[in-house]
Amino acid sequence: MNTTGRVLNFFSPARFALLLALLVFAAFPEVILGAQTFVARDFGFFSFPAAWFQRECFWRGQLPFWNPYNDCGIPFLAQWNTMPLYPPALLYLLLPLPWSLNFFCLLHLWFAGMGMFFLARKWSGSAPAAAFAGVVFSFNGLTLNLLMWPSHVATFSWMPWVILAVEKAWQDGGRCIFVAVFAGAMQMLAGGPEPILFTWLLLAALWARHFVRGDTSRLPTLWRFPVIVALVAALCAAQLLPFLNLAAHSERQFGYTDLRWSMPAWGWVNFLVPMAFGTTADEGVFFQFGQSWTSSYYLGVAALWLAIYAAWRVRAPRAVLLSVAAIIALIFGMGGHTFLYPELRAVIPQLSLITYPVKYLLVDAFVVPLLAALALAALLERTVSTDRLFFIGTVLLGLLGAVLFWVGKFSFTAPQAHAALLNGLSRAGFILLAAALLFVLARGRESPLFRFAPLLLVLFSWLDVQTHEPPQNPTVPPSVYQPNLARRRLKMQPQPNLGRSRAMISPPAEMTFVHVALSRPENEFLLKRLAYGGNVNLLDSVPKVDGFFSLAPRECDALQSWLYGATNLDFSPLKNFLGVSQVSESKNIYKWQSRKGALPLVTAGQQPLFVKPSDAMGVLGWTNWNPAAVVFLVPRDRPFVYVTHAAPARVIQSRFGFQRVDFTVQSTAPSLAVIAQTFDANWHATVDGHPARLLRANYAFQAVQTPPGRHEVRLAYQDRAFAVGVKISIVTLCVCLAGPLLCRARSPRAPLSPPL
């Protein structure tokens, strides 16, 4: 085999898998070995606590339908991004946390690169180009940023696999259809809505292109793709139906989101100088000014260079489509900094459901490695001119110099300018190294370094991203996640416990929590763990008034916004009703004060008053409201309420579980029992085993009527959408398992060989 053949065949799937695993290990050795854990931002305050709660439910033998510790109770399974039905989640449910959740994320980082390797190899026909694309897809600023959200990194990792499988399915049909369905279902269950949406939009564009070009028979192509989409949705119905039901009754309606955290108008400079115009004040992680969703979207200078060249000169069939997708995503990612996206939001209101326009750059993080692979393959095959390639490199180097001049002239502080200058000079060095390697590859067998150049280019691209800014995912010792750590240190008296009372972060403390960050990640997390910020209260089994989830019932979210947004109201009666026994101090967020007057979470005997929902929050703010004596009901329940006056009643005992509440009421007249738990239509009440109507009380909470005497009341969470979805998913699973067998039975058999 000649030198060119050995180079092109060096990157076998097994060798690349080993190389990628070594690169992942080299990037995060202490995490993989269990000596350190991720903690920064949402990993510590959302992802790990959610995984902890899910694991607690798993070992109780329960599905995590309801979280009783946050937001006075909130749906959990229906959130979707909590991954309750994603099969690989068994990894961190069965193995010890926090190591297993870290490994889960890094395993998907490796899986992402492998998927891109196979997709790029199919589209480019070149194994070295595919290896380059695989490393770039795994190691870029956006993908590394996703490590703090297990659901997002898992969903993104499935993107190349789904496109590879679905494209093959509409081309070949048969058993390939069911492979595509399973791949699509795995991505869907991982629960990252935006990567899922972008995956299927790209697939729709590829399908339309395939159909128009007529590469194969048009009729099978026409029906196979919609059938795959329908089967994926049906297979995931157990997750999708609860999510859609919650979304329909949540705060996220058309027009809910604004254009915060768009890519700035000057944000393109961070593709060349990643640390221009930003700061590392938050836990040492670099952030652009005005951008807090992602710490980076840097793709590497070689990948950017080759992608631009592919968009300009490579005539591969898919290059134009990928280039258009990259440009559209870049424009949309700039959000309100261009006229196009706001105008489109006005025409297509559904776009407003996507929070933070910078998320559109996920499309670029997917498309750029593929474009780079197409360019690199053409370069290896020597089917394109290299003059324009090096012209692009010269332009990029010139732009980088202009950016550094701009930074030096307009940067706000000297430290920022100095950091950006060093960062830019190092990127210029990487451009020159890339130029040398690309020159070697362009010369082919004429260069003695040709044999090693593809591997060096892969390693170079990894090193470029690894050094482009301070670590995006700082790590700390695993002890920060020790259960009940805050409970032991705070020693609250009285101690909030499930079904007894709640803690509440004061509004000033909440503002401090959001806007103040320490430079050391360990101190940042431990301080805010003592403040019960985000969802870290789950690690101590301490119920609190607020929480940190993507979706919440509409009234619950409105009440939370009002409670934390109105600084001139006392809210003492409302806090009493919510059972708030501890409130954090305004200035010292990790110090707590006990409160008197907190009511039990189940009370009885109140007089009903009917108040319109539009007026409800106003009356909840009355300083003379006595929640033990008066309850506010909605007018639509009036025909079903036979209680007219306050009644002598008491709650003898109550017991709260993860998705069940039991209590006993003793009264001498018809009475109302009021439960300070978020109202949700999936909660169902029984009185002495007989169904009873669950009423909406005090705008966002629950109440049940009981006749005179002693009665046993039970509230149970029963998700009907989930029950229907499970039936649909089981039927679809049976179809998908039987389908390949039927396809195999119908395929023509090879003729038998005659006997010798």
C-alpha positions in Angstrom: 0.0 0.0 0.0 1.4 3.4 -0.9 1.9 6.3 1.5 -1.4 8.0 0.5 -3.3 4.8 1.1 -1.8 4.3 4.5 -2.7 7.8 5.5 -6.2 7.6 4.3 -6.8 4.2 6.0 -5.0 5.0 9.3 -8.2 6.4 11.0 -10.2 3.2 11.3 -13.3 3.4 13.6 -11.5 1.4 16.3 -8.4 3.6 16.2 -10.4 6.8 16.2 -12.6 5.6 19.1 -9.4 4.9 21.1 -7.9 8.3 20.1 -11.1 10.2 21.0 -11.3 8.4 24.4 -7.7 9.3 25.1 -8.4 13.0 24.2 -11.5 13.0 26.5 -9.4 11.5 29.3 -6.6 14.0 28.7 -9.1 16.9 29.0 -10.8 15.6 32.2 -8.5 13.0 33.9 -9.4 13.9 37.5 -13.1 13.8 36.7 -13.0 10.4 35.1 -10.9 9.1 38.0 -13.4 10.4 40.5 -11.0 12.9 42.2 -12.9 15.9 41.0 -16.5 16.8 39.9 -18.1 19.4 37.7 -19.9 22.0 39.7 -20.1 25.4 37.9 -23.4 27.1 37.2 -26.3 24.9 36.2 -24.4 21.6 36.8 -24.3 22.3 40.5 -27.6 24.1 40.9 -29.8 22.2 38.5 -28.4 19.1 36.9 -26.8 17.3 39.9 -29.8 18.0 42.3 -32.2 16.8 39.6 -30.2 13.6 39.1 -30.0 13.2 42.9 -33.8 13.5 43.3 -34.4 11.1 40.4 -32.1 8.6 42.0 -33.9 8.9 45.3 -37.2 8.1 43.6 -35.6 5.2 41.6 -34.4 3.5 44.8 -37.8 4.0 46.3 -39.3 2.1 43.4 -41.1 5.2 42.1 -41.0 7.2 38.9 -40.2 10.9 39.6 -43.6 12.4 38.7 -43.6 15.2 41.2 -41.0 17.2 43.1 -42.5 18.3 46.5 -39.4 20.2 47.6 -39.4 23.1 45.1 -41.9 25.8 44.1 -44.3 24.4 46.7 -44.5 21.3 44.5 -43.8 21.1 40.8 -44.1 18.4 38.1 -40.7 16.6 37.5 -41.2 13.9 34.9 -43.1 16.3 32.6 -40.1 18.7 32.6 -38.6 16.5 29.9 -35.0 17.9 30.4 -34.8 16.0 33.7 -34.4 12.8 31.5 -36.6 10.5 33.6 -37.2 8.1 30.8 -33.9 8.2 29.0 -32.5 4.6 29.2 -28.8 5.6 29.6 -29.8 7.5 32.7 -29.6 4.2 34.4 -25.8 4.8 34.5 -26.1 7.5 37.2 -29.2 5.9 38.8 -27.3 2.7 39.5 -23.7 3.9 40.1 -22.5 6.2 42.8 -23.0 10.0 42.4 -21.4 12.3 41.6 -18.9 10.3 39.6 -21.5 8.5 37.5 -23.2 11.8 36.4 -19.8 13.2 35.3 -19.0 10.0 33.5 -22.5 10.1 31.8 -21.7 13.6 30.4 -18.2 12.7 29.2 -19.4 9.4 27.7 -21.8 11.4 25.6 -19.0 13.8 24.6 -17.1 10.7 23.2 -20.3 9.4 21.7 -20.8 12.7 19.9 -17.4 12.6 18.2 -18.0 9.0 17.1 -21.3 9.9 15.5 -19.8 12.8 13.7 -16.9 10.5 12.5 -19.3 8.1 10.9 -21.5 10.8 9.4 -18.6 12.8 8.0 -16.9 9.7 6.7 -20.1 8.8 4.7 -20.5 12.4 3.4 -16.9 13.1 2.6 -15.6 9.6 1.8 -12.4 10.4 3.8 -11.5 8.8 7.2 -8.9 11.5 8.1 -11.5 14.3 7.3 -14.0 12.4 9.4 -11.6 12.1 12.3 -11.0 15.8 12.2 -14.7 16.5 12.1 -15.3 14.1 15.0 -12.8 15.9 17.3 -14.0 19.3 16.3 -17.6 18.3 17.1 -16.7 16.9 20.5 -14.2 19.7 21.4 -15.5 23.2 20.7 -16.7 25.9 23.0 -20.4 25.2 22.6 -20.2 21.4 23.1 -18.0 21.8 26.2 -20.4 24.4 27.5 -23.2 21.8 27.2 -21.5 19.5 29.7 -23.2 21.4 32.5 -26.6 20.1 31.2 -26.6 16.3 30.9 -29.8 16.5 28.9 -28.3 18.9 26.3 -25.0 17.2 25.8 -26.8 13.8 25.5 -29.3 15.2 22.9 -26.6 17.0 21.0 -24.5 13.8 20.9 -27.3 12.0 19.2 -27.6 14.6 16.4 -25.1 13.0 13.9 -26.3 9.5 14.7 -30.0 10.5 14.0 -29.2 12.3 10.7 -27.0 9.3 9.6 -29.7 6.8 10.5 -32.7 8.7 9.1 -31.0 9.6 5.8 -30.1 5.9 5.3 -33.6 4.9 6.2 -35.3 7.0 3.5 -32.8 5.8 1.0 -32.8 2.1 1.8 -36.0 1.5 3.7 -36.6 -1.9 5.3 -35.0 -2.5 8.7 -33.1 0.8 8.4 -36.4 2.6 9.1 -36.6 1.0 12.6 -32.9 1.7 13.4 -33.7 5.3 12.6 -36.7 5.3 14.8 -34.8 4.0 17.8 -32.0 6.5 17.2 -34.6 9.3 17.0 -36.4 8.1 20.1 -33.2 8.0 22.1 -32.4 11.6 21.2 -36.0 12.6 21.9 -36.0 11.0 25.4 -32.7 12.8 26.2 -34.8 16.0 26.5 -33.0 18.9 24.9 -35.7 20.6 22.9 -33.5 23.0 20.8 -31.0 20.3 19.6 -33.9 18.0 18.8 -35.7 20.8 16.8 -32.5 21.7 14.9 -31.9 18.0 14.1 -35.2 17.5 12.5 -35.2 20.8 10.7 -31.9 19.8 9.1 -33.3 16.4 8.3 -36.4 18.0 6.7 -34.1 20.2 4.5 -31.9 17.1 3.5 -35.1 15.1 2.7 -36.5 17.9 0.5 -33.2 18.2 -1.3 -33.0 14.4 -1.7 -36.6 14.3 -3.0 -36.2 17.1 -5.5 -32.9 15.7 -6.9 -34.5 12.3 -7.3 -31.4 10.4 -6.2 -33.6 7.3 -5.7 -37.2 6.5 -6.4 -39.3 9.5 -5.2 -42.3 7.6 -3.9 -40.5 5.6 -1.2 -38.6 8.8 -0.2 -41.9 10.7 0.0 -43.5 8.4 2.6 -40.5 7.0 4.6 -39.5 10.3 6.3 -43.0 11.2 7.7 -43.4 7.6 8.9 -40.2 7.8 10.8 -41.2 11.1 12.4 -44.6 9.6 13.4 -43.0 6.4 14.9 -40.4 8.4 16.8 -43.2 10.6 18.3 -45.3 7.6 19.1 -42.5 5.7 20.7 -41.7 8.7 22.9 -45.4 9.4 23.8 -44.9 8.5 27.4 -42.5 11.5 27.7 -44.0 13.8 25.1 -47.6 13.8 26.2 -46.9 14.8 29.9 -44.5 17.5 28.6 -47.0 18.9 26.1 -49.7 18.9 28.8 -47.5 20.8 31.2 -46.3 23.2 28.5 -49.9 24.0 27.6 -50.6 25.0 31.2 -47.2 26.6 31.9 -45.9 30.1 31.8 -44.2 29.5 28.4 -46.7 30.9 25.9 -46.2 32.8 22.6 -44.2 35.9 23.4 -43.0 34.6 26.7 -39.3 35.0 25.8 -37.4 38.1 25.0 -34.1 38.4 23.0 -31.8 38.2 26.0 -28.4 36.6 25.5 -28.3 36.9 21.8 -24.8 36.8 20.2 -23.6 40.4 20.3 -23.3 42.4 17.1 -19.6 42.2 17.6 -19.8 38.6 18.7 -18.2 37.3 15.5 -14.8 38.4 16.9 -15.0 35.6 19.4 -14.7 33.0 16.6 -11.1 34.4 16.2 -10.2 35.8 19.6 -12.3 33.9 22.1 -11.4 36.2 25.1 -12.2 39.5 23.4 -14.7 41.7 25.2 -15.5 39.7 28.2 -14.6 38.8 31.8 -13.6 35.9 34.0 -15.2 37.3 37.2 -17.7 34.4 37.5 -15.9 31.4 39.0 -13.0 32.1 36.7 -15.1 31.1 33.6 -14.9 33.6 30.7 -18.2 35.2 29.5 -18.8 37.7 26.9 -20.4 41.0 28.1 -24.1 40.5 27.9 -24.0 36.8 27.3 -24.5 34.3 30.1 -26.0 31.2 28.4 -22.7 29.9 26.9 -19.2 30.5 28.0 -17.9 30.0 24.5 -18.8 29.2 20.9 -15.3 29.0 19.6 -14.9 26.3 17.0 -11.1 26.3 16.4 -9.3 28.3 13.7 -8.6 25.3 11.5 -12.2 24.2 11.5 -13.4 27.7 10.8 -10.9 28.2 8.0 -11.8 24.9 6.3 -15.5 25.5 6.7 -15.3 28.9 5.0 -13.3 27.4 2.2 -15.9 24.6 1.7 -18.7 27.1 1.6 -16.9 29.0 -1.1 -15.2 26.4 -3.3 -16.3 22.8 -2.5 -19.0 21.6 -4.8 -20.0 18.5 -2.8 -23.8 18.0 -3.0 -24.6 18.9 0.6 -22.1 21.7 0.9 -24.5 24.4 -0.2 -27.3 23.3 2.1 -24.9 23.1 5.1 -23.5 26.6 4.2 -27.0 28.1 4.1 -27.9 26.5 7.4 -24.7 27.9 9.0 -25.4 31.4 7.8 -29.1 31.4 8.9 -28.1 30.1 12.3 -25.5 32.8 12.7 -28.0 35.5 11.8 -30.7 34.1 14.1 -28.1 33.7 16.9 -27.6 37.4 16.8 -31.2 37.8 17.8 -32.3 41.5 18.1 -28.9 42.7 16.8 -30.3 42.1 13.2 -33.6 43.2 11.8 -34.4 39.7 10.4 -35.0 37.6 13.5 -37.3 40.0 15.3 -39.4 40.4 12.1 -39.6 36.6 11.8 -40.7 36.3 15.4 -43.6 38.6 14.7 -44.6 36.5 11.7 -43.9 33.1 13.3 -44.8 33.4 17.0 -43.6 29.9 17.7 -40.0 31.1 17.4 -40.6 33.0 20.7 -40.7 29.7 22.5 -36.9 29.3 22.0 -35.2 31.1 24.8 -31.9 32.8 24.2 -31.2 33.2 20.5 -27.5 32.3 20.9 -28.7 28.7 21.0 -29.0 28.8 17.2 -25.2 28.6 17.1 -25.6 24.9 18.0 -26.4 24.5 14.3 -23.1 26.0 13.5 -21.3 23.8 16.0 -22.8 20.8 14.0 -22.4 22.2 10.5 -18.9 23.6 10.6 -17.2 20.2 11.4 -19.0 18.7 8.4 -18.1 21.5 6.1 -14.5 21.3 7.3 -14.5 17.6 6.6 -15.7 18.2 3.0 -13.0 20.7 2.5 -10.3 18.5 4.0 -11.4 15.5 1.9 -11.2 17.6 -1.3 -7.8 18.8 -0.3 -6.5 15.3 0.3 -7.9 14.2 -3.0 -6.3 17.3 -4.6 -9.6 18.1 -6.5 -9.6 21.8 -5.5 -7.2 24.7 -5.9 -5.3 25.7 -2.8 -4.8 29.3 -3.8 -8.1 30.5 -2.4 -7.6 28.3 0.7 -4.5 30.3 1.7 -6.1 33.5 0.7 -8.8 32.8 3.3 -6.1 32.1 5.9 -4.5 35.4 5.1 -7.8 37.2 5.5 -8.5 35.5 8.9 -5.0 36.5 10.1 -5.7 40.0 9.0 -9.1 40.1 10.8 -7.5 38.7 13.9 -5.0 41.6 13.9 -7.8 44.1 13.4 -9.6 42.6 16.4 -6.6 42.9 18.6 -6.2 46.5 17.6 -9.9 47.1 18.3 -9.6 45.4 21.7 -6.5 47.4 22.6 -8.2 50.7 21.7 -11.7 50.1 23.1 -11.3 47.5 25.9 -12.7 48.8 29.3 -9.9 47.7 31.5 -6.2 46.9 31.1 -6.4 43.3 32.4 -9.1 42.5 29.9 -7.1 44.0 27.1 -3.9 42.1 28.2 -5.8 38.8 28.4 -7.4 39.3 25.0 -4.0 40.3 23.5 -2.3 37.1 24.7 -5.3 35.1 23.6 -5.3 36.6 20.1 -1.6 36.1 19.7 -1.9 32.5 20.6 -4.7 32.0 18.1 -2.5 33.7 15.4 0.1 31.0 16.2 -2.5 28.3 15.7 -3.4 29.8 12.3 0.2 29.7 11.3 0.5 26.1 12.5 -2.7 25.2 10.6 -1.3 26.8 7.5 1.8 24.7 7.7 -0.2 21.4 8.1 -2.6 22.3 5.3 0.3 23.1 3.1 1.8 19.6 3.8 -1.6 18.0 3.1 -2.0 20.0 -0.1 1.4 18.8 -1.4 0.4 15.2 -0.9 3.1 12.5 -1.3 5.7 15.2 -2.2 6.1 16.0 1.5 7.8 13.6 3.9 5.5 14.8 6.7 2.3 13.9 4.8 2.0 10.6 6.6 1.7 12.4 10.0 -0.1 15.6 9.0 -3.7 14.4 9.4 -3.1 13.1 12.9 -1.2 16.3 13.8 -4.1 18.4 12.5 -6.5 16.4 14.7 -4.3 16.9 17.8 -3.7 20.5 16.9 -7.5 21.2 16.7 -8.0 19.6 20.1 -5.2 21.6 21.7 -6.5 24.8 20.1 -9.9 24.4 21.8 -8.4 23.2 25.1 -6.3 26.4 25.4 -8.7 28.9 23.9 -9.8 30.2 27.3 -9.8 29.2 31.0 -11.6 25.9 31.8 -15.2 26.2 30.9 -16.1 23.5 33.4 -14.1 24.0 36.5 -14.0 21.1 39.0 -14.0 20.7 42.7 -13.8 17.8 45.2 -16.9 15.6 45.2 -17.4 16.4 48.9 -19.3 19.5 48.0 -22.3 17.3 47.1 -22.4 15.5 50.5 -26.0 14.9 51.5 -27.4 17.0 54.3 -24.2 19.1 54.4 -26.1 22.4 54.6 -28.7 21.0 57.1 -25.9 20.0 59.5 -24.1 23.3 59.2 -27.1 25.6 59.4 -28.9 23.7 62.3 -32.1 25.6 61.6 -34.6 25.8 64.5 -37.3 24.9 63.5 -36.0 22.7 60.7 -38.1 22.8 57.5 -39.1 19.3 56.6 -41.4 17.8 54.0 -45.0 18.3 55.0 -44.1 20.5 58.0 -42.7 23.8 56.9 -40.6 25.5 54.2 -37.6 27.7 53.8 -37.8 30.9 51.7 -35.0 32.8 50.1 -35.8 36.5 50.7 -36.1 38.6 47.5 -32.9 40.7 48.3 -31.0 37.5 48.9 -32.3 36.1 45.6 -30.9 39.1 43.8 -27.6 38.6 45.5 -27.6 35.0 44.6 -28.1 35.8 40.9 -25.8 38.7 40.5 -22.9 38.0 42.8 -20.3 35.3 42.1 -17.1 34.3 43.8 -13.9 33.6 41.9 -13.3 30.1 43.4 -15.9 27.6 42.2 -15.8 25.5 45.5 -16.5 28.6 47.7 -19.1 29.8 45.2 -21.0 26.5 45.4 -20.7 26.0 49.2 -21.8 29.5 50.0 -24.8 29.2 47.7 -25.6 25.8 49.0 -26.0 27.2 52.5 -28.3 29.8 50.8 -30.3 26.9 49.3 -30.0 28.5 45.9 -31.3 26.9 42.7 -32.3 23.3 43.5 -29.5 22.4 45.9 -32.1 22.1 48.7 -32.9 18.7 47.2 -29.6 17.4 48.5 -30.8 18.2 52.0 -34.4 17.2 51.6 -35.4 20.8 52.6 -38.6 22.1 51.0 -38.6 25.7 49.9 -40.9 28.2 48.2 -38.9 28.7 45.0 -37.1 26.5 42.5 -35.1 26.4 39.3 -37.0 24.5 36.5 -37.8 25.2 32.9 -41.5 24.9 33.2 -44.0 25.6 36.0 -47.8 25.7 36.1 -48.8 29.2 35.0 -50.3 30.4 38.3 -47.4 29.0 40.2 -44.9 30.9 38.1 -47.0 34.1 38.2 -47.2 33.9 42.0 -43.4 33.4 42.3 -42.7 36.3 40.0 -45.0 38.5 42.0 -43.6 37.3 45.4 -40.0 38.0 44.3 -40.7 41.1 42.1 -42.8 43.3 44.5 -40.3 44.8 47.0 -42.8 47.1 48.7 -45.2 44.4 50.0 -44.9 42.5 53.3 -46.5 39.2 52.3 -46.5 38.0 55.9 -50.0 36.4 55.6 -49.0 34.6 52.4 -45.7 33.4 53.9 -47.8 32.1 56.9 -50.0 30.2 54.5 -47.0 28.7 52.7 -45.6 27.5 56.0 -42.5 29.5 55.8 -40.6 28.9 59.0 -37.2 30.1 57.9 -36.2 33.2 55.7 -32.7 34.1 54.6 -31.3 37.4 55.7 -31.3 40.2 53.1 -27.6 40.9 53.4 -26.1 37.6 54.4 -27.6 35.0 52.1 -26.2 32.1 54.0 -27.8 33.2 57.3 -31.3 32.3 58.1 -33.9 33.7 60.5 -36.8 31.8 62.0 -40.3 33.1 61.6 -43.3 32.8 63.8 -46.8 32.4 62.5 -46.1 29.7 59.9 -49.2 27.6 59.5 -49.3 23.8 58.9 -49.3 22.9 55.2 -52.8 21.5 55.7 -55.4 23.6 57.5 -59.2 23.4 57.7 -62.3 25.3 58.5 -61.8 28.4 56.4 -64.7 30.6 55.0 -64.7 30.5 51.2 -64.6 33.7 49.2 -64.8 33.6 45.4 -62.3 35.9 43.7 -61.5 36.2 40.0 -58.0 35.0 39.1 -57.1 38.5 37.9 -57.8 39.8 41.4 -56.4 36.9 43.3 -52.9 38.0 43.8 -54.1 41.4 45.0 -56.1 39.9 47.8 -53.2 37.5 48.7 -51.2 40.7 49.5 -53.7 42.0 52.0 -51.9 42.6 55.3 -55.1 41.7 57.2 -55.8 38.4 55.4 -55.9 35.5 57.8 -55.3 32.4 55.8 -56.4 30.2 58.7 -59.8 31.8 58.5 -60.4 32.7 54.9 -59.7 30.9 51.6 -60.0 32.4 48.1 -61.6 30.1 45.5 -62.1 30.6 41.8 -65.7 31.5 40.6 -65.8 28.5 38.2 -65.9 26.2 41.2 -68.8 28.0 42.9 -71.4 25.4 41.6 -69.5 22.6 43.2 -68.9 24.2 46.6 -71.5 23.5 49.3 -69.4 25.0 52.1 -70.7 28.6 52.8 -69.2 29.6 56.2 -66.3 29.0 58.4 -66.6 25.8 60.4 -65.0 24.3 63.5 -62.5 21.9 62.0 -59.1 20.6 62.7 -56.5 18.5 60.9 -55.6 15.7 63.2 -52.6 14.4 61.3 -51.0 14.8 57.9 -48.3 13.0 55.9 -46.6 14.2 52.8 -44.9 11.8 50.3 -43.2 12.4 47.0 -46.5 12.1 45.1 -49.1 11.5 47.8 -50.6 13.5 50.7 -52.7 11.9 53.4 -54.5 13.7 56.3 -57.4 13.3 58.6 -60.0 16.1 59.1 -62.4 16.3 62.1 -65.3 18.9 61.8 -68.8 19.5 63.1 -70.1 21.0 59.9 -69.2 20.9 56.2 -65.7 22.4 55.9 -62.8 23.1 53.6 -59.4 21.6 54.0 -56.7 23.8 52.3 -53.4 22.4 51.2 -50.5 24.7 50.6 -49.3 22.7 47.6 -49.2 23.8 43.9 -52.5 23.1 42.1 -52.1 20.7 39.2 -54.8 18.9 37.3 -53.0 15.5 37.8 -53.6 15.6 41.5 -56.8 13.7 42.4 -58.5 13.7 45.8 -60.5 11.1 47.6 -62.5 11.4 50.9 -62.8 8.1 52.7 -61.9 6.4 49.4 -64.5 8.2 47.3 -63.5 10.6 44.6 -63.8 14.3 45.5 -63.3 17.5 43.5 -60.0 19.1 44.0 -60.5 22.9 44.1 -58.1 25.7 43.2 -57.5 27.7 46.3 -55.6 30.9 47.0 -54.9 31.3 43.3 -52.3 28.5 42.9 -53.0 25.9 45.6 -55.4 23.2 46.6 -58.5 22.6 48.7 -61.0 19.7 49.3 -64.5 19.8 50.9 -65.3 17.4 53.6 -68.7 16.6 55.2 -69.2 16.7 59.0 -67.4 14.2 61.1 -64.0 12.5 60.9 -62.7 11.8 57.4 -59.6 10.4 55.7 -58.5 12.5 52.8 -55.9 11.4 50.2 -54.4 13.4 47.4 -52.5 11.3 44.8 -50.6 12.4 41.7 -51.9 10.4 38.7 -50.5 11.6 35.3 -53.2 10.7 32.8 -51.2 11.9 29.9 -48.4 9.6 31.0 -50.8 6.7 31.3 -52.1 7.2 27.7 -48.5 7.8 26.5 -47.3 4.6 28.0 -49.9 2.6 26.1 -49.0 4.3 22.8 -45.3 3.8 23.4 -45.7 0.1 24.2 -47.8 -0.6 21.1 -45.2 1.4 19.0 -42.3 -0.5 20.6 -44.0 -3.8 19.7 -44.4 -2.6 16.1 -40.7 -1.5 15.9 -39.5 -4.8 17.4 -41.6 -6.8 15.0 -40.9 -4.6 12.0 -37.3 -5.8 11.3 -38.4 -9.4 11.6 -41.1 -8.9 9.1 -38.7 -7.1 6.7 -36.3 -10.0 7.0 -39.0 -12.5 6.3 -40.1 -10.6 3.2 -36.6 -10.1 1.8 -35.8 -12.5 -1.0 -33.6 -15.4 0.0 -30.4 -16.2 -1.9 -30.7 -19.3 -4.1 -29.2 -22.5 -2.6 -25.9 -23.7 -4.1 -26.2 -27.0 -5.9 -24.6 -30.0 -4.1 -21.1 -30.9 -5.1 
